Amino acid sequence: MLYSSAKDTPAVLDANTTSTKKFLTMTGTGSAGAAPVWGTIVAADLPESVKKVNTYLYEYLSSHSGTNGGFSDVNKNLPLLVSNYILSRNSSTEVSL
């Protein structure tokens, strides 16, 4: 992949040759850019909203395993399960599934 390492200076980023799935990432200094590199996604790369949904989903599934709203319904009802559980966590009104 070509990128510009400086004004009018093309550079080549070699392909990801590892067996690990990697993504293009770069972190500048705030005033200067940086060359792209292959990196893995870490928790710090994810927004808080994604982390909260993951936490809520884990809590919900852990507390409802084997019930009507538990693991057996996850594939077909996942969006509804997550949204209802988040609503129940963030309001004074309990939302039942």
N, C-alpha and C positions, 0 to 999 in steps of 0.2 A: 504494500500500500504506500502510495506517495503522500508525503506531507511536506510542509515548508519548515525547515529548521531555522531559517533566517530569511530576511527579505531577498527574494529572487534566488533562494538556495533550496532546491528540492532535495529531499532525503527519502530513503526507503525504510519502512518498517517491515521487518521480516515476518513471515507467517507464524502463527502459533503452531509450534511443532510438538507440543506436549499432548498427552492424552487427557488433559484437564480442559473443560470448557472454560474459555476466558473471554473477556470483553475488553474493548478499547477503553482506556481510562487515561486521564491526565489531570494533574493538579498544578495550577499556576501559582505564582507568588502573590497575586493580587494586583500586580502591575505588569507582570510579564507572563507570557504563555510558557507552556512546557511541551516537550515532545510526547506524542502518544505512546503508551506502552500497553502490553497485554497484562491484564490483572483479573483476579477473581472478585466477585462481589462479596463484601463483608457487611456485617450488621450496621456499621456506621454509615454505609452508603444508602441505606433505606430510610425513607421518611418515617417519622413517628407514627403516622396514621397506619402504615403497613404493619409496623411492629405491634400496634394496639390490636388490629384485626387478628393477627396471628395469635396474640395472647388470649384474646376473647374466644377465638375459635377453639384453642387448646383447652381453655377452662370449660367451655360449654361441652365439648365432646367428652372431657374427663368426667364431668358431673352427670352426663346423660347417657353414658355407655349402657347399651342393652335396653334402653327405653324407646318409646316411639319416636323421639326426636334425636336419637343417638346415631351411632356409626352406620346403621343399616340404611338411614335416609340421607346420608351425606351427599352422595353423587347427584341425586335428583333435586335436592332441596338446599344445596349449599348457600346460594345467595340469600334465600329467605332465612335460613338458620343464622347466618352471620348478622344480617341486618336486624333481625328481631332480638338477638342476644345483645348486640351493641346498644339498641334502644333500651332494653331492660337494665343494662348496666349504667346508662347515662341519664336515667329519669327516675322519678319517684314511682312511676306506674310500672308494675310488673307486666311484661308481655309474655303470654304463655304460648307455647308451640303445640 
